[in-house]
Amino acid sequence: MTTTTTKPELLWSERGRVGCSIPGHAPYRGSDTWVWERWKKITPTEAAQFEREVGRPIACETCKASARKNAGADHDRS
């Protein structure tokens, strides 16, 4: 049995919010929020430029928050 995992597509808004293609992590395409905040896919060039300027890879805000929360929960169990 072969399993493949697909990395979620990263998206960002003109206002600077970063999300991904996992449902609920960014506005739904075509929604008022998507249109008015001008959400779009992050290109590899934009991702590389972000990393050079900020010093870390760009990441979905919701995924990062969930990872931090889960890491804290694992730490509390120790």
C-alpha positions in Angstrom: 0.0 0.0 0.0 1.4 3.4 -1.0 0.4 6.5 0.8 1.2 10.0 -0.4 0.9 13.2 1.6 0.3 16.4 -0.2 1.6 19.6 1.4 -1.1 22.2 1.7 -0.9 25.1 -0.7 0.2 28.3 1.1 -1.9 31.4 0.6 -1.7 35.0 1.8 -3.8 38.2 1.8 -2.8 41.7 0.8 -3.1 42.5 4.5 -0.3 40.0 5.4 -2.3 37.1 6.8 -1.0 33.7 5.9 -3.1 30.6 5.6 -3.2 27.3 3.7 -5.6 25.2 1.6 -6.8 23.2 4.7 -10.4 24.1 5.1 -10.8 26.9 7.7 -7.2 28.0 7.6 -7.9 30.7 5.0 -11.2 32.2 3.6 -13.1 30.2 1.0 -12.1 31.1 -2.5 -14.6 33.5 -4.0 -16.0 34.6 -0.6 -16.2 38.3 0.3 -13.2 38.0 2.6 -11.2 36.2 -0.1 -12.0 38.9 -2.7 -11.8 42.0 -0.5 -8.5 41.0 1.2 -7.1 39.8 -2.1 -6.0 36.4 -1.1 -3.7 34.5 -3.5 -1.4 31.5 -3.7 2.2 32.2 -2.5 4.7 31.5 -5.3 8.0 29.8 -4.7 9.7 33.1 -5.4 7.6 35.0 -2.8 8.2 32.2 -0.3 12.0 32.5 -0.8 11.9 36.3 -0.6 9.9 36.1 2.7 12.4 33.7 4.2 15.4 36.0 3.2 13.7 39.1 4.6 12.1 37.6 7.8 14.7 34.9 8.5 12.3 32.0 8.7 10.1 30.0 6.2 6.6 31.3 5.7 4.0 29.1 7.3 0.2 29.0 7.8 -0.7 30.9 10.9 -3.4 28.3 11.9 -1.1 25.3 11.4 1.7 27.0 13.4 -0.7 27.9 16.3 -2.0 24.3 16.4 1.6 22.9 16.4 2.5 25.2 19.3 -0.6 24.3 21.2 0.1 20.5 20.7 3.7 20.9 21.7 2.6 22.6 24.9 0.1 19.9 25.6 2.8 17.2 25.1 5.1 19.2 27.5 2.4 19.4 30.1 2.0 15.6 30.1 5.7 15.0 30.9 
